[in-house]
């Protein structure tokens, strides 16, 4: 039965139905065994290419609710300036969309139950966004206890329509950060591990790692960020006189991987992307400490 459901969901007619329900004030959540990234991506490419939409990787170790709000206000609503609190930011979004009811924003959240988003405040904020009439939410969940993160108040805000979409597809993207020593730790423990490993590296190697870490922090408010491409990173390292060939850089990246300092993966475009699998707060603390 699951294969039929998947085929049905990949059918453009089915996606039109989902989009119609979304417009009626429902949020869509996909659940079931197997990765649902391909299904949500199918919806995005079939139905949203001409619509204002934001893809959020909830499984990403440095994703924050602040980065999501920033992407909506700065990139989608083109607001310049800052907000004192997230509540002010939400209030701005509500008023902006109320003022322009013909403007529709779609949020696609892969793993809304991800470790960085499942907290009370994050879910409260996402629920407030989902309750905006012309902001539409499509999400996936994978943890067996995911529904427990929503009380009656949040459920009424999200107004979920549940779609069982068992795919049996492997969770390649979703679990690509799990085995890192740094991701398994948090706060002071992760910072201690990072500092300890850095001491064993050459000054040149530390400079290369610092470049990658700094670029990642520059993109911490981009919820769609999945890493720096190898070629871009190589160019940056050359300009900083840290390497003189791709072979030199790849040798150094192998050492980083051995120490579990970075993760590398190939995107859908076949490009190799590099990432430091640690939260933004710990990375900021490390860079500040490394400068001292």
C-alpha positions as a Markdown table, in Angstrom:
| # | Residue | x | y | z |
|---|---|---|---|---|
| 1 | Unk | 0.0 | 0.0 | 0.0 |
| 2 | Unk | 2.8 | 2.4 | 0.8 |
| 3 | Unk | 4.2 | 2.3 | -2.7 |
| 4 | Unk | 0.8 | 3.3 | -4.1 |
| 5 | Unk | 0.6 | 6.2 | -1.6 |
| 6 | Unk | 4.0 | 7.4 | -2.7 |
| 7 | Unk | 3.1 | 7.2 | -6.3 |
| 8 | Unk | -0.1 | 9.0 | -5.6 |
| 9 | Unk | 1.7 | 11.8 | -3.7 |
| 10 | Unk | 4.1 | 12.2 | -6.6 |
| 11 | Unk | 1.2 | 12.6 | -8.9 |
| 12 | Unk | 0.6 | 16.3 | -9.8 |
| 13 | Unk | -3.2 | 15.9 | -9.3 |
| 14 | Unk | -2.6 | 14.8 | -5.7 |
| 15 | Unk | -0.2 | 17.7 | -5.1 |
| 16 | Unk | -2.9 | 20.1 | -6.4 |
| 17 | Unk | -5.3 | 18.6 | -3.8 |
| 18 | Unk | -2.8 | 19.1 | -1.0 |
| 19 | Unk | -2.1 | 22.7 | -2.1 |
| 20 | Unk | -5.9 | 23.4 | -2.1 |
| 21 | Unk | -6.2 | 22.0 | 1.4 |
| 22 | Unk | -3.2 | 24.1 | 2.5 |
| 23 | Unk | -4.9 | 27.2 | 1.2 |
| 24 | Unk | -8.1 | 26.4 | 3.2 |
| 25 | Unk | -6.1 | 26.9 | 6.5 |
| 26 | Unk | -4.7 | 23.4 | 7.1 |
| 27 | Unk | -1.1 | 22.6 | 7.6 |
| 28 | Unk | 0.1 | 19.3 | 6.0 |
| 29 | Unk | 2.3 | 16.8 | 7.9 |
| 30 | Unk | 3.8 | 13.7 | 6.4 |
| 31 | Unk | 4.5 | 10.7 | 8.6 |
| 32 | Unk | 5.5 | 7.1 | 8.2 |
| 33 | Unk | 8.6 | 5.0 | 7.9 |
| 34 | Unk | 11.3 | 6.2 | 5.6 |
| 35 | Unk | 12.7 | 9.6 | 4.4 |
| 36 | Unk | 10.1 | 12.0 | 3.1 |
| 37 | Unk | 12.5 | 14.6 | 1.7 |
| 38 | Unk | 11.9 | 13.5 | -1.9 |
| 39 | Unk | 8.1 | 13.8 | -1.4 |
| 40 | Unk | 8.3 | 17.4 | -0.1 |
| 41 | Unk | 10.9 | 18.2 | -2.8 |
| 42 | Unk | 8.4 | 16.9 | -5.4 |
| 43 | Unk | 5.7 | 19.2 | -4.1 |
| 44 | Unk | 8.1 | 22.1 | -4.1 |
| 45 | Unk | 9.2 | 21.6 | -7.7 |
| 46 | Unk | 5.7 | 20.7 | -9.0 |
| 47 | Unk | 3.7 | 23.3 | -7.2 |
| 48 | Unk | 5.8 | 26.1 | -5.7 |
| 49 | Unk | 8.4 | 27.2 | -8.3 |
| 50 | Unk | 6.4 | 30.4 | -9.0 |
| 51 | Unk | 5.5 | 30.9 | -5.3 |
| 52 | Unk | 7.3 | 32.5 | -2.4 |
| 53 | Unk | 8.7 | 29.6 | -0.4 |
| 54 | Unk | 11.3 | 28.7 | 2.1 |
| 55 | Unk | 12.9 | 25.2 | 2.7 |
| 56 | Unk | 13.9 | 24.5 | 6.2 |
| 57 | Unk | 16.1 | 21.6 | 7.2 |
| 58 | Unk | 14.9 | 20.8 | 10.7 |
| 59 | Unk | 17.6 | 18.1 | 11.2 |
| 60 | Unk | 20.4 | 20.6 | 10.6 |
| 61 | Unk | 22.5 | 20.9 | 13.9 |
| 62 | Unk | 22.7 | 24.7 | 13.8 |
| 63 | Unk | 19.2 | 25.5 | 12.7 |
| 64 | Unk | 17.4 | 28.0 | 15.0 |
| 65 | Unk | 14.0 | 29.5 | 15.1 |
| 66 | Unk | 15.7 | 32.9 | 14.9 |
| 67 | Unk | 17.3 | 32.0 | 11.5 |
| 68 | Unk | 13.8 | 31.0 | 10.2 |
| 69 | Unk | 12.2 | 34.3 | 11.3 |
| 70 | Unk | 15.1 | 36.2 | 9.8 |
| 71 | Unk | 14.8 | 34.5 | 6.5 |
| 72 | Unk | 11.0 | 35.3 | 6.4 |
| 73 | Unk | 11.4 | 39.0 | 7.4 |
| 74 | Unk | 14.6 | 39.9 | 5.6 |
| 75 | Unk | 14.5 | 37.7 | 2.4 |
| 76 | Unk | 10.8 | 37.2 | 1.8 |
| 77 | Unk | 9.3 | 40.4 | 3.3 |
| 78 | Unk | 12.4 | 42.5 | 2.5 |
| 79 | Unk | 12.5 | 44.2 | 5.9 |
| 80 | Unk | 15.6 | 46.1 | 6.7 |
| 81 | Unk | 16.7 | 46.5 | 10.3 |
| 82 | Unk | 16.5 | 44.3 | 13.4 |
| 83 | Unk | 13.9 | 43.4 | 16.0 |
| 84 | Unk | 14.2 | 43.6 | 19.7 |
| 85 | Unk | 12.5 | 40.2 | 20.3 |
| 86 | Unk | 11.2 | 37.2 | 18.4 |
| 87 | Unk | 7.7 | 38.3 | 19.4 |
| 88 | Unk | 8.2 | 41.7 | 17.7 |
| 89 | Unk | 9.4 | 39.8 | 14.6 |
| 90 | Unk | 6.3 | 37.5 | 14.6 |
| 91 | Unk | 4.1 | 40.5 | 15.0 |
| 92 | Unk | 5.7 | 42.2 | 12.0 |
| 93 | Unk | 5.1 | 39.0 | 9.9 |
| 94 | Unk | 1.5 | 38.8 | 11.0 |
| 95 | Unk | 0.9 | 42.5 | 10.1 |
| 96 | Unk | 2.8 | 42.4 | 6.8 |
| 97 | Unk | 0.8 | 39.3 | 5.6 |
| 98 | Unk | -2.5 | 40.8 | 6.9 |
| 99 | Unk | -1.8 | 44.0 | 5.0 |
| 100 | Unk | -1.3 | 42.1 | 1.8 |
| 101 | Unk | -3.7 | 39.1 | 1.7 |
| 102 | Unk | -2.7 | 38.2 | -1.8 |
| 103 | Unk | 0.8 | 37.5 | -0.7 |
| 104 | Unk | 1.2 | 33.8 | 0.1 |
| 105 | Unk | 4.3 | 32.3 | 1.8 |
| 106 | Unk | 5.0 | 28.5 | 1.9 |
| 107 | Unk | 7.3 | 27.0 | 4.6 |
| 108 | Unk | 8.5 | 23.4 | 3.8 |
| 109 | Unk | 10.1 | 22.0 | 7.0 |
| 110 | Unk | 12.0 | 18.7 | 6.7 |
| 111 | Unk | 11.8 | 17.1 | 10.2 |
| 112 | Unk | 9.8 | 19.7 | 12.2 |
| 113 | Unk | 10.5 | 17.3 | 15.1 |
| 114 | Unk | 14.3 | 17.7 | 14.7 |
| 115 | Unk | 16.4 | 18.1 | 17.8 |
| 116 | Unk | 16.9 | 21.9 | 17.3 |
| 117 | Unk | 13.2 | 22.6 | 16.6 |
| 118 | Unk | 11.3 | 20.4 | 19.0 |
| 119 | Unk | 11.6 | 22.7 | 22.0 |
| 120 | Unk | 8.5 | 24.4 | 23.5 |
| 121 | Unk | 9.4 | 27.9 | 22.3 |
| 122 | Unk | 10.3 | 26.8 | 18.8 |
| 123 | Unk | 7.1 | 24.9 | 18.3 |
| 124 | Unk | 5.1 | 27.8 | 19.8 |
| 125 | Unk | 6.6 | 30.1 | 17.3 |
| 126 | Unk | 6.1 | 27.7 | 14.3 |
| 127 | Unk | 2.5 | 27.3 | 15.5 |
| 128 | Unk | 2.0 | 31.1 | 15.5 |
| 129 | Unk | 3.3 | 31.3 | 11.9 |
| 130 | Unk | 1.1 | 28.4 | 10.8 |
| 131 | Unk | -2.0 | 30.2 | 12.2 |
| 132 | Unk | -1.4 | 33.1 | 9.7 |
| 133 | Unk | -4.1 | 32.6 | 7.0 |
| 134 | Unk | -1.7 | 33.3 | 4.0 |
| 135 | Unk | 1.3 | 31.5 | 5.4 |
| 136 | Unk | 1.2 | 27.8 | 4.6 |
| 137 | Unk | 3.1 | 25.0 | 6.3 |
| 138 | Unk | 4.1 | 21.6 | 4.9 |
| 139 | Unk | 6.3 | 19.4 | 7.2 |
| 140 | Unk | 7.5 | 15.9 | 7.9 |
| 141 | Unk | 8.1 | 14.1 | 11.1 |
| 142 | Unk | 10.1 | 10.9 | 11.8 |
| 143 | Unk | 10.3 | 10.4 | 15.6 |
| 144 | Unk | 7.8 | 7.9 | 16.9 |
| 145 | Unk | 6.8 | 10.3 | 19.7 |
| 146 | Unk | 6.8 | 13.4 | 17.6 |
| 147 | Unk | 3.0 | 14.1 | 18.1 |
| 148 | Unk | 3.7 | 14.5 | 21.8 |
| 149 | Unk | 5.4 | 17.8 | 21.3 |
| 150 | Unk | 2.1 | 19.5 | 20.5 |
| 151 | Unk | -0.5 | 20.2 | 23.2 |
| 152 | Unk | -4.1 | 21.1 | 22.3 |
| 153 | Unk | -3.2 | 24.8 | 22.0 |
| 154 | Unk | -0.4 | 24.1 | 19.4 |
| 155 | Unk | -2.5 | 21.5 | 17.6 |
| 156 | Unk | -5.2 | 24.2 | 17.1 |
| 157 | Unk | -2.6 | 26.6 | 15.7 |
| 158 | Unk | -1.1 | 24.1 | 13.3 |
| 159 | Unk | -4.5 | 22.5 | 12.3 |
| 160 | Unk | -2.7 | 19.5 | 10.9 |
| 161 | Unk | -3.9 | 17.2 | 8.1 |
| 162 | Unk | -2.0 | 14.0 | 8.5 |
| 163 | Unk | -0.7 | 12.1 | 5.4 |
| 164 | Unk | 0.7 | 8.6 | 6.0 |
| 165 | Unk | 3.6 | 8.4 | 3.4 |
| 166 | Unk | 5.7 | 5.4 | 4.3 |
| 167 | Unk | 8.5 | 5.3 | 1.7 |
| 168 | Unk | 11.1 | 2.9 | 3.2 |
| 169 | Unk | 13.7 | 5.3 | 1.8 |
| 170 | Unk | 17.0 | 5.6 | 3.8 |
| 171 | Unk | 17.4 | 8.7 | 6.0 |
| 172 | Unk | 20.7 | 9.7 | 4.3 |
| 173 | Unk | 20.4 | 13.5 | 4.6 |
| 174 | Unk | 18.6 | 13.4 | 7.9 |
| 175 | Unk | 21.2 | 11.3 | 9.7 |
| 176 | Unk | 24.3 | 12.7 | 8.0 |
| 177 | Unk | 25.2 | 14.7 | 11.2 |
| 178 | Unk | 24.4 | 12.1 | 13.9 |
| 179 | Unk | 27.6 | 10.2 | 14.2 |
| 180 | Unk | 29.8 | 13.2 | 14.7 |
| 181 | Unk | 31.6 | 13.4 | 18.1 |
| 182 | Unk | 30.7 | 17.1 | 18.2 |
| 183 | Unk | 27.0 | 16.6 | 17.5 |
| 184 | Unk | 26.7 | 14.0 | 20.2 |
| 185 | Unk | 28.0 | 16.5 | 22.7 |
| 186 | Unk | 26.8 | 20.0 | 23.4 |
| 187 | Unk | 27.9 | 23.2 | 25.1 |
| 188 | Unk | 31.1 | 23.1 | 27.2 |
| 189 | Unk | 31.8 | 19.4 | 26.4 |
| 190 | Unk | 31.7 | 20.0 | 22.6 |
| 191 | Unk | 33.8 | 23.1 | 23.0 |
| 192 | Unk | 36.4 | 21.2 | 25.1 |
| 193 | Unk | 36.6 | 18.5 | 22.4 |
| 194 | Unk | 37.0 | 21.0 | 19.6 |
| 195 | Unk | 39.7 | 23.0 | 21.5 |
| 196 | Unk | 41.6 | 19.8 | 22.4 |
| 197 | Unk | 41.7 | 18.5 | 18.8 |
| 198 | Unk | 42.7 | 22.0 | 17.5 |
| 199 | Unk | 45.8 | 21.9 | 19.7 |
| 200 | Unk | 47.1 | 18.9 | 17.8 |
| 201 | Unk | 46.8 | 20.5 | 14.4 |
| 202 | Unk | 49.4 | 22.7 | 12.6 |
| 203 | Unk | 48.8 | 26.5 | 12.5 |
| 204 | Unk | 48.0 | 26.1 | 8.8 |
| 205 | Unk | 45.4 | 23.4 | 9.5 |
| 206 | Unk | 43.8 | 25.6 | 12.2 |
| 207 | Unk | 43.6 | 28.4 | 9.7 |
| 208 | Unk | 41.8 | 26.2 | 7.1 |
| 209 | Unk | 39.3 | 25.0 | 9.8 |
| 210 | Unk | 38.7 | 28.6 | 11.0 |
| 211 | Unk | 37.8 | 29.7 | 7.4 |
| 212 | Unk | 35.2 | 27.0 | 7.1 |
| 213 | Unk | 33.8 | 27.7 | 10.6 |
| 214 | Unk | 33.6 | 31.5 | 10.0 |
| 215 | Unk | 31.8 | 31.0 | 6.7 |
| 216 | Unk | 29.3 | 28.7 | 8.4 |
| 217 | Unk | 28.6 | 31.3 | 11.1 |
| 218 | Unk | 28.1 | 33.9 | 8.4 |
| 219 | Unk | 25.3 | 31.7 | 7.1 |
| 220 | Unk | 23.8 | 30.7 | 10.4 |
| 221 | Unk | 20.7 | 32.7 | 9.7 |
| 222 | Unk | 20.1 | 30.9 | 6.4 |
| 223 | Unk | 17.9 | 27.9 | 7.2 |
| 224 | Unk | 18.6 | 26.4 | 3.7 |
| 225 | Unk | 22.4 | 26.4 | 4.2 |
| 226 | Unk | 23.8 | 22.9 | 3.8 |
| 227 | Unk | 27.5 | 23.6 | 3.6 |
| 228 | Unk | 30.3 | 25.3 | 1.6 |
| 229 | Unk | 31.2 | 23.7 | -1.8 |
| 230 | Unk | 34.7 | 22.3 | -2.0 |
| 231 | Unk | 35.6 | 24.5 | -5.0 |
| 232 | Unk | 34.5 | 27.7 | -3.2 |
| 233 | Unk | 36.4 | 26.6 | -0.1 |
| 234 | Unk | 39.5 | 25.8 | -2.1 |
| 235 | Unk | 39.4 | 29.3 | -3.7 |
| 236 | Unk | 39.0 | 30.9 | -0.3 |
| 237 | Unk | 42.0 | 28.9 | 1.1 |
| 238 | Unk | 44.1 | 29.9 | -1.9 |
| 239 | Unk | 43.3 | 33.5 | -1.4 |
| 240 | Unk | 44.3 | 33.2 | 2.2 |
| 241 | Unk | 47.6 | 31.5 | 1.2 |
| 242 | Unk | 46.7 | 28.4 | 3.2 |
| 243 | Unk | 47.0 | 25.9 | 0.4 |
| 244 | Unk | 48.6 | 25.8 | -3.0 |
| 245 | Unk | 46.8 | 22.9 | -4.6 |
| 246 | Unk | 43.5 | 20.9 | -4.3 |
| 247 | Unk | 45.5 | 17.8 | -3.2 |
| 248 | Unk | 46.9 | 19.8 | -0.2 |
| 249 | Unk | 43.4 | 20.8 | 0.8 |
| 250 | Unk | 42.0 | 17.3 | 0.3 |
| 251 | Unk | 44.8 | 15.9 | 2.5 |
| 252 | Unk | 43.9 | 18.3 | 5.2 |
| 253 | Unk | 40.2 | 17.6 | 4.9 |
| 254 | Unk | 40.9 | 13.9 | 5.4 |
| 255 | Unk | 42.6 | 14.7 | 8.7 |
| 256 | Unk | 39.6 | 16.8 | 9.7 |
| 257 | Unk | 37.3 | 13.9 | 8.9 |
| 258 | Unk | 39.5 | 11.5 | 10.9 |
| 259 | Unk | 39.1 | 13.8 | 13.9 |
| 260 | Unk | 35.3 | 14.1 | 13.1 |
| 261 | Unk | 35.6 | 17.8 | 12.8 |
| 262 | Unk | 33.8 | 18.1 | 9.5 |
| 263 | Unk | 31.2 | 16.3 | 7.4 |
| 264 | Unk | 31.3 | 16.1 | 3.6 |
| 265 | Unk | 28.4 | 15.1 | 1.4 |
| 266 | Unk | 27.3 | 15.4 | -2.2 |
| 267 | Unk | 24.3 | 17.6 | -3.1 |
| 268 | Unk | 21.7 | 16.7 | -5.7 |
| 269 | Unk | 23.8 | 18.7 | -8.1 |
| 270 | Unk | 26.8 | 16.4 | -7.6 |
| 271 | Unk | 28.7 | 19.1 | -5.8 |
| 272 | Unk | 30.7 | 18.2 | -2.7 |
| 273 | Unk | 29.7 | 20.3 | 0.4 |
| 274 | Unk | 31.6 | 20.8 | 3.6 |
| 275 | Unk | 30.1 | 21.4 | 7.0 |
| 276 | Unk | 31.2 | 21.7 | 10.7 |
| 277 | Unk | 28.6 | 19.6 | 12.5 |
| 278 | Unk | 28.3 | 21.7 | 15.6 |
| 279 | Unk | 25.7 | 24.3 | 16.8 |
| 280 | Unk | 26.4 | 28.0 | 16.1 |
| 281 | Unk | 26.7 | 28.9 | 19.7 |
| 282 | Unk | 29.5 | 26.4 | 20.4 |
| 283 | Unk | 31.2 | 27.4 | 17.1 |
| 284 | Unk | 31.1 | 31.1 | 18.1 |
| 285 | Unk | 32.6 | 30.3 | 21.5 |
| 286 | Unk | 35.4 | 28.3 | 19.9 |
| 287 | Unk | 36.3 | 31.1 | 17.5 |
| 288 | Unk | 36.4 | 33.7 | 20.2 |
| 289 | Unk | 38.5 | 31.4 | 22.4 |
| 290 | Unk | 40.8 | 30.5 | 19.5 |
| 291 | Unk | 41.4 | 34.3 | 18.9 |
| 292 | Unk | 42.5 | 34.8 | 22.5 |
